Amino acid sequence: MKKNNYLKETTGSPLIIPIFIMNSGCPHRCIFCNQKITAGNYPQEISREYFENEVNSYLSWNRDKSRLVEIAFYGGSFTGIDKMYQENLLSWAQSYIQSGLVHSIRVSTRPDYINAGILAFLKQYKVATVEIGAQSFIDDVLQFAQRGHNAVDTINAITLLKQENFQTGLHLMAGLPKDTKDGFVYSLEKTIKLKPDMVRIHPVVVFSGTVLAAEFKEGNYEPLQLSEAVSLCALAWEKLSAAGIRVIRNGLHLTKEMENNDAVLSGPLHPAFGSLVLSAIYYDKTRKLLEQLPAETREIHFKLHNSDVSNFRGWRSGNIAAIKKLYPQADINVRTYPEQKRGLISVATDQGYILTTTISGIN
């Protein structure tokens, strides 16, 4: 069954033009949420002038005219905002679709704000993708986070969206209060059963001005360490990618507001968190590959696609340093080839060994 036919088939990542609606449509505030910090200082209500300035700004520097362009309404529960406000925003976006400058629209919302009537309305305005803030599939975790919905709501929402041929996305969080590694893995398994088209994952960070900040200050909550967060998100990437589900983001986008001294109280915030996750995956795969080599190996030659080198080498070349510890007597070099398949790691040695391994989900 085909997705909405106005979603063009293109290669590469889409150009997403984000319009933040800043908690609009949210019935309350989750314990971890402070969008003034995580999204930035955007207006509480979007005017047409502001909307068009934002869209035109992104379009002006888009040089790849074959690229899929989407206007995305983020930051709140889109389907929960006032219906007239929804219609205004969608009609403004629709005008760009009619002109051919934009191909589709995506919105993010809560799982309990999805039903047949809402989806029929979204279809009228050529909305192609709906991202659902699931965060977890454990009801106790959701309740403590004051999400106001349960896991069944998420299952029902994704099921209905897929029936109506929308592109579907899920947002998961690692390290939520009351959650565990086993609980996070359970949420991954439930996600795999639902098979959304894409998933975003980020670890919990404690921001000032939140209920979670008070819990942290009182000693009732301890966020994940950076290494723990990287490990969990790497595990998620491998499980989801193996199931054919794209992970489109790991970690939070850093904003200027996060740089303020009192904005971030604790948590695994890193300017290159997504790269840390991929580097961990590349190293794990490489280490397992190298276990097949004899200890006396003197030359190890790696062959990679140009775009894989950074993740292969790791943050500040940490992966290369770790490999040298495994084979301190070996001469190690990395060569790049544009014709090499993305995600493919090839190894050749002085003793004639030729080994390969592949990282799933790299394109």
C-alpha positions in Angstrom: 0.0 0.0 0.0 1.5 3.4 -1.0 2.0 6.3 1.2 0.3 9.7 0.3 1.1 10.2 -3.3 2.1 13.9 -2.8 5.2 12.7 -0.9 7.8 12.6 -3.7 10.3 9.8 -4.0 13.7 11.4 -3.5 17.2 10.3 -2.5 19.1 11.6 0.5 17.8 13.4 3.6 15.0 15.9 3.2 15.4 19.6 3.9 13.2 20.2 6.9 12.0 23.7 7.6 11.1 23.7 11.3 8.4 26.0 12.7 8.2 25.7 16.5 4.8 26.2 18.0 6.2 26.3 21.5 4.0 23.9 23.7 0.9 24.9 21.8 -1.8 22.2 22.1 -0.1 20.6 25.1 -2.6 20.1 27.9 0.2 20.4 30.5 3.9 20.5 30.9 5.9 17.2 31.1 8.4 17.0 34.0 11.4 17.2 31.7 10.2 19.9 29.3 11.5 23.5 29.0 11.1 24.5 25.4 12.5 28.0 25.9 15.8 26.1 26.4 15.5 23.1 24.1 13.9 24.9 21.1 15.0 28.5 21.6 13.2 31.8 22.0 10.5 31.5 19.4 7.2 33.5 19.4 4.3 32.0 21.4 2.0 32.5 18.3 3.2 32.3 14.7 2.1 35.1 12.5 2.0 34.7 8.7 4.8 37.2 8.3 7.0 35.3 10.7 6.1 32.0 9.0 6.9 33.2 5.5 10.2 34.8 6.6 11.3 31.5 8.1 10.3 29.4 5.1 11.8 31.8 2.6 15.0 32.0 4.5 15.5 28.2 4.3 14.5 28.1 0.7 16.9 30.8 -0.3 20.0 28.8 0.7 18.7 25.4 -0.6 21.0 24.7 -3.6 19.8 21.1 -4.3 16.5 21.6 -6.1 15.9 17.9 -6.4 15.8 17.5 -2.6 12.6 16.8 -0.8 11.5 19.9 1.2 9.2 19.6 4.1 7.7 22.2 6.4 7.6 20.7 9.9 5.6 22.0 12.9 7.5 21.0 16.0 7.5 21.9 19.7 3.9 21.2 20.7 1.0 18.9 20.1 -0.1 20.2 16.7 -3.4 18.4 16.5 -4.3 19.8 20.0 -4.1 23.4 19.1 -7.1 25.6 18.2 -8.6 24.4 14.9 -8.6 27.8 13.3 -4.9 28.2 14.2 -4.2 24.8 12.7 -6.0 25.8 9.5 -4.0 29.0 9.3 -0.7 27.3 9.7 -1.5 24.5 7.3 -3.0 26.8 4.6 0.2 29.0 4.7 2.3 25.8 4.2 -0.1 24.6 1.6 0.5 27.7 -0.6 4.2 26.6 -0.8 3.2 23.1 -1.9 0.9 24.5 -4.6 3.8 26.7 -5.9 6.1 23.6 -6.0 8.7 25.1 -3.6 7.7 22.6 -0.8 6.7 19.0 -1.3 5.0 18.0 2.0 4.2 18.9 5.6 4.9 17.1 8.8 3.6 17.6 12.3 4.4 16.3 15.7 1.8 15.6 18.3 0.7 13.4 21.2 -0.6 9.9 20.7 -3.9 10.6 22.4 -4.6 13.5 20.0 -4.9 11.2 16.9 -8.2 9.9 15.6 -9.9 9.3 12.2 -11.4 12.8 12.0 -8.1 14.5 12.8 -6.3 12.4 10.1 -9.0 13.2 7.5 -8.4 16.9 8.3 -4.6 16.6 8.0 -5.0 14.9 4.6 -6.9 17.9 3.2 -3.8 19.9 3.7 -1.3 17.4 2.3 0.3 16.5 5.6 2.5 13.5 4.8 4.3 12.7 8.1 3.1 12.6 11.7 5.6 12.2 14.5 4.3 10.9 17.8 5.9 11.7 21.1 5.8 8.3 22.7 8.9 8.6 25.0 8.3 5.2 26.6 6.0 2.2 26.4 5.9 1.7 30.2 2.9 3.2 31.8 4.5 3.8 35.2 7.3 5.8 33.5 4.7 7.8 31.4 2.7 8.5 34.5 5.6 9.7 36.5 6.7 11.9 33.6 3.2 13.4 33.6 2.7 12.6 30.0 -1.1 12.2 30.4 -1.4 9.2 28.0 -0.5 5.5 28.2 1.3 3.1 25.9 -1.9 1.8 24.3 -2.6 5.3 23.1 0.7 5.2 21.2 0.0 1.8 19.7 -3.4 3.0 18.6 -2.1 6.2 17.1 0.7 4.5 15.0 -1.7 1.8 13.9 -4.3 4.3 12.7 -1.6 6.5 11.0 -0.3 3.5 9.1 -3.8 2.4 8.1 -4.3 5.9 6.6 -0.9 5.7 4.8 0.9 8.5 6.6 4.6 8.4 7.1 5.1 7.7 10.8 7.7 8.8 13.4 8.2 7.9 17.0 10.1 9.9 19.6 11.7 7.9 22.5 13.7 9.0 25.5 16.4 7.1 27.3 17.0 7.5 31.1 13.5 8.7 32.1 12.7 8.6 35.8 11.5 5.1 36.9 12.9 3.6 33.7 15.7 1.0 33.4 17.9 -0.4 30.7 15.5 -3.4 30.5 12.6 -1.0 30.3 14.2 0.9 27.5 14.8 -2.3 25.6 11.2 -3.2 26.1 10.2 0.1 24.5 12.5 -0.6 21.6 10.8 -4.0 21.1 7.4 -2.5 21.2 8.6 0.1 18.6 9.9 -2.6 16.4 6.5 -4.4 16.4 4.8 -1.1 15.4 7.4 -0.5 12.7 7.2 3.2 12.3 9.1 4.7 9.4 11.5 6.7 11.6 12.5 7.2 15.2 14.2 10.0 17.1 15.9 9.2 20.4 17.5 11.4 23.0 18.6 10.9 26.6 17.0 12.9 29.4 18.8 16.1 30.2 17.8 18.1 33.4 16.9 21.6 32.4 16.2 24.4 34.9 12.6 25.5 35.4 11.2 21.9 35.2 9.7 19.6 37.7 12.6 17.2 37.0 15.0 19.9 38.1 13.4 19.9 41.5 13.6 16.1 41.6 17.3 16.2 40.8 18.0 18.9 43.4 16.3 16.8 46.0 18.3 13.8 45.1 15.4 11.8 43.8 16.7 11.5 40.2 20.1 10.8 38.7 20.4 11.2 34.9 22.4 8.8 32.8 26.2 9.3 32.5 27.3 10.2 29.0 28.8 6.7 28.4 25.6 5.1 29.5 23.5 7.3 27.3 25.7 6.6 24.3 25.6 2.8 25.0 21.8 2.8 25.2 21.3 4.9 22.0 23.9 2.7 20.1 21.9 -0.4 21.2 18.7 1.3 19.9 20.3 2.2 16.6 21.4 -1.4 16.0 18.0 -2.9 17.0 15.9 -0.5 15.0 18.2 -0.4 12.0 18.2 -4.2 11.9 14.4 -4.1 11.8 14.5 -1.6 8.9 13.5 1.4 11.0 15.5 4.6 10.3 16.9 6.5 13.3 16.8 10.1 12.1 18.3 11.7 15.2 20.2 10.7 18.3 20.5 13.4 21.0 19.2 17.0 21.3 20.0 19.8 19.0 22.1 22.3 21.0 20.6 25.8 21.2 22.2 29.0 22.4 19.9 28.9 25.4 21.6 25.7 26.5 24.9 27.6 26.8 23.6 29.7 29.7 25.2 28.7 33.0 22.0 27.9 34.7 20.1 26.3 31.8 21.4 22.7 32.1 21.7 21.2 35.6 22.9 17.8 34.7 22.7 15.0 32.1 24.4 13.6 29.0 24.4 16.7 26.8 27.2 16.7 24.2 27.7 18.9 21.1 28.3 15.8 19.0 26.1 13.2 20.7 24.9 11.6 17.5 28.5 11.2 16.3 29.4 9.6 19.6 26.7 7.0 19.2 27.7 6.2 15.6 31.4 6.1 16.6 30.5 3.6 19.4 28.7 1.4 16.8 31.6 1.6 14.4 34.1 0.7 17.1 32.1 -2.2 18.3 31.8 -3.7 14.9 35.4 -3.1 14.1 36.6 -4.7 17.4 34.5 -7.8 16.7 36.0 -8.0 13.2 39.6 -7.6 14.5 39.1 -10.5 17.0 39.5 -12.8 14.0 43.0 -11.6 13.4 46.1 -13.2 15.0 47.9 -11.1 17.7 51.1 -11.0 15.6 49.4 -9.0 12.8 51.8 -6.2 11.7 49.8 -4.3 9.1 46.0 -3.5 9.2 44.5 -1.6 6.3 41.0 -0.3 6.6 39.0 0.6 3.5 36.0 2.9 4.0 33.7 5.3 2.1 34.8 8.9 2.5 31.7 9.8 4.5 32.3 7.0 7.1 35.8 8.1 8.1 34.8 10.5 10.9 32.5 8.0 12.6 35.1 5.3 12.1 37.9 7.3 13.7 35.7 8.4 16.6 35.6 11.5 18.7 39.1 13.0 18.6 40.3 9.8 16.9 39.4 7.8 20.0 38.6 4.7 18.0 41.9 4.7 16.3 43.7 5.0 19.7 41.7 2.0 21.0 42.5 -0.1 18.0 46.2 0.7 18.4 46.0 -0.6 22.0 44.6 -3.9 20.7 47.5 -4.2 18.2 50.3 -2.0 19.5 52.9 -3.6 17.1 50.7 -3.1 14.0 50.9 -0.3 11.4 47.3 0.9 11.0 46.1 3.0 8.1 42.7 4.1 6.9 42.0 4.6 3.2 38.9 6.1 1.6 37.2 5.1 -1.6 34.2 7.0 -3.0 32.9 3.8 -4.7 32.9 1.9 -1.3 29.4 1.2 0.0 28.4 3.4 2.9 28.6 1.5 6.2 30.9 -1.2 4.8 34.2 -1.7 6.7 36.8 -3.7 4.8 40.1 -4.9 6.4 43.2 -6.3 4.8 46.3 -7.5 6.6 49.9 -8.4 5.9 49.1 -12.0 6.5 46.5 -12.1 3.7 43.3 -11.7 5.8 40.5 -9.9 4.1 37.5 -9.3 6.3 34.3 -7.2 6.1 31.5 -6.0 8.3 28.5 -3.7 7.7 26.9 -1.0 9.8 23.1 -1.2 9.4 21.1 2.0 8.8 23.9 4.0 7.1 23.1 5.6 3.8 
